[in-house]
Amino acid sequence: MLELFSLRPETRYGCPTADQILINRFYVVGYSYYFRQAKWALEIVDPNKMDMDDVQRRNNFRSDFRIPRKFRADLSDYRGTGFDRGHLVASANLDDTEIQNSETFLLSNMSPQDSALNRRKWRALEGAVRELDAREEVLETYVITGPLFDFEEPIRMIGQSDDNGISIPVPSHFFKCVLTEEKSGSIKMWAFEMKNAPLNGKLKEYRVSTAHVERRAGLLLWDNLTGPEIEAEKNRVRKMW
């Protein structure tokens, strides 16, 4: 049986596994019932969807009712925790129309994120990816983003005091993996890992290999691409653009 998500343009180069695949209008989410948040969010960064003059940021955070109740995050789970509802697919990446921007505020697109990280270094990384996509030599930019958990350390939980029976583990780190299809026909990959805490380093200090993220996240990324050249690219830590 053909899976519908395999027909999405975002999944052209692969789609990692998840408990539930959520097909949105402009991005795809792989949701984890165990973590009560996305394992990953996959998008194509498209400058045609990023005109800041078109719509204002909606800020209409809300539950995603496609997810079974016992696995679904609610607004109350984040309230008073000190953590931001951190976007995986950035609001600024989808602001050409109201429905595009609104869809990024589903809680299935959120993870508990340190507020300083969310508003500074993570935001800077999101902007840098948009700059990469705007380069003349780039045809298309694919991005997969998600949380990471360090099980050798105590896992902090939020939402335990709410009456909905849901608690959400706080990620120790976040990853963002980027793939560009170049006009030359080549494929290039970058990957970043950031601790879920205030950070002061330069973006280049958080570069890792795609293979490193695969091992940390337990995911197979860009799995429709195979061969020794792809394996070499996955194990490479590229310079910033």
Helices and strands as residue ranges (DSSP letters): G 4-7, G 9-11, E 20-23, E 27-32, E 37-45, G 47-49, G 69-71, H 75-78, E 83-87, G 91-93, H 98-103, G 107-109, E 110-114, H 115-119, H 121-133, E 138-148, E 157-158, E 168-169, E 173-182, E 187-195, G 203-206, E 207-208, H 210-217, H 228-234
